[in-house]
Amino acid sequence: MASSSRTFIVANAALVTLIGGMVWFLFVKETAPVGQSAPETKSVTESATTPAFTTESLSADDAQAIEALQAQLDEEKQRADKARAQIQARAQETAAPPVAEPTSNQLEVEQQKQRISQMITAQLEDAEAENKRLTQALAQKNQEIVSVKKQNSELARKLIKLDDSAQSLLAKLVADGKSISSSDQDYLGAMQALQDDTVSPQRSVDLSQTDLINRVEIADNSDTGSIASQLRSAVNELMDDQSKDKPSVNSTKPANSGQATSLQNSINNLMARSEDQKSQRQFQADLAYLDSLTPMEKERLNETRWVTVRSGDTLYDISKRVYNDGWLYHKIFEANPQILSSPDNIKTGQRLRVPL
Amino acid sequence: MKALYTTLISLLLIHTAAFAQSGSSEIVVQITSSIPTVDVNHRGTPVTVKRIQDTNNKLVDDFAKTSRPCPPFCVHPMQSAPGVATIGELDLLDFLSKDVAQGKGLLIDARMPKFYNSETIPGSINIPFVLFTSSAADILPLLGALPDNNRKWDFQEAKTLLLWCNGPWCDQSPRAIKALVKEGYPPEKLLYYRGGMQLWKVFGLTTIQPLSNEVGG
């Protein structure tokens, strides 16, 4: 029968397709990612359930065969579903990373870790060995230093001993007056007669600064010494004048203006004279000295201006005379605590200090 | 990063080297351009021999004198005795650092003790010249000479001696050297520092004052 052979061929083709699909699914797809397998299995089963011919042209036998096949297919489908579910479950358990080959990567990492730790251990061992070596070298060096020090002190002892022996030999020689040759005795006598410091040299550290300067600078004809002394004498003069008794101070002008001018003149003259750098330096030093005197000088002036109380004077009057302002009388009072117990208690003839 | 570190470290090293240079130039008055100071030993005490750093320093004591009576304080010849080398300050310092430190040499202040006790060159021991001229038999064994059969001396083990005295006008060490040569001391084992204390002080080099245990100069 043509229709049955045709059906037979068709049924065969369907069966082959089915089996092929199942084989493909079960064997090939196992190694594929689980995620991808789902849609593909769907397409296999879909294509299996949509044959290229219609059921109207089939006989009862054929229909029966197809039904049986259909049942088989359903069975297979169920089994495939179950397998898929199992695979999925297993995949979830192992929680594989979404990377192509997670297992081999882990292995590599582990291997690397091992390699690194081996390297570190090796380095540590090397470092320890080096440390040991250095400690030994250090100990050796220390020993060397100690032995050198010992050698040095040993040598020093020998030298001192030799020196001492020489001294005692000399003492013996000197004690026996005839032993020293006459030539040597003459020479020793000449040294004695030399009377210079080489016999018992005066060490330059023992000489005072002044001595040194004197001994060295005697031939030095510099003017700087005299400039310094001139300045000093000028200042001293000034100070001496102030301390002399000046019974009444009539004017309020600074009494030393005259002397100040002459001092200034001296300074100017001396400055003109000092040309070379050395005197300049010395001169600057002297000026500094002079500067340092000024506050002292002021202090002396403060202390040494005096006024004698005239008959009928009040402190106010004196203040007016001296300061041109009577209301500054308290300055005079404060400057004379030993003399004045109160500003009113002044007596004729009293000598009062009058500060600037 | 590595390059940066290398640069930083090399800069640091150069900087340190530069400072090291300027450190040694704090000694304004060196002994030579390559020798700022020399460390020696004097009777067991370490001493740094250097020069007086005050560039205005002058000799003010009697080592500044120029004209002592001659005779006997005459200008001495360069050579003290045939075959005996005359040396200078640098050789003396070298001798101290090497021969004396190794126990093979002696730096001898040949003056009478009062000079030595007053001021001497570091590293010196005092063997006054009269011991060489008038007491050779007693002093030579102390210097390593061994008596041999012919009433002479075997100087094979004898030390090298560097003798000095007050200066080129002083006769003490030349007398000592001549006496030693007369006794047969090998001239190549004798050295004459003609400059003496005079030249040593002219350079402002460190001296020792044994009596006070002070270091001067």
Interface residues (C-beta under 8 A of the other chain):
Chain A: N152 S153 L155 A156 R157 K158 L159 I160 L162 D163 S165 A166 Q167 L169 L170 K172 L173 S179 I180 S181 S183 D184 D186 Y187 L188 A190 M191 L194 D196 D197 T198 V199 S200 P201 Q202 R203 S204 V205 L207 L212 R215 V216
Chain B: N41 R43 G44 K58 L59 V60 D61 D62 F63 K65 R68 P69 P71 P72 F73 A101 G103 L106 M112 P113 K114 F115 S118 E119 I125 N126 I127 P128 F129 V130 L131 T133 S134 S135 D138 I139 L142 N166 D171 Q172 R175 Q209 G216
